Amino acid sequence: MSEGANSGTDPGPVGLVLVSHSAQVAESVARLARDLAAGGAVAPVEAAGGTDDGGVGTSSERVAAAARRVDGGAGVVVLADLGSAVLTVRALLAEDELPSGTRLADAPFLEGAVAALVAASAGADAEAVAAAAEEAYGYRKL
């Protein structure tokens, strides 16, 4: 649908969208990921959580708007927390309502967001950013 904010110029880094049922959760995970990825330029990351009236749920309009804001032409990777958030993103992808090159990563929400943002900030392409997020399933705590 979109060709990116930098259409006609070199693309910026891959953008990241965090979709949660809760605006507070999405914003907190985005803030933590930014803090952990700091140390240089940080790729764009947007929280898309909750409903338009401030409730718990998922808003397709919020997701699409966030994806447009982070789209610099290099692609967008989306992470979603639970069932209907995933279904919302899948529907937007099927209806071509998200920027060209947008992909949904099958990844844990928090660990995947951090790994994806670090990879995107290092200049990885969308495939590598999604792979970094998905590899977070293998992070062991013991």
Secondary structure as UniProt FT lines:
FT   TURN            5..8
FT   STRAND          15..20
FT   HELIX           23..37
FT   STRAND          45..50
FT   TURN            52..53
FT   HELIX           60..70
FT   STRAND          76..80
FT   HELIX           83..94
FT   TURN            95..96
FT   TURN            100..101
FT   STRAND          102..104
FT   HELIX           109..121
FT   TURN            122..123
FT   HELIX           126..135
FT   HELIX           136..138
//
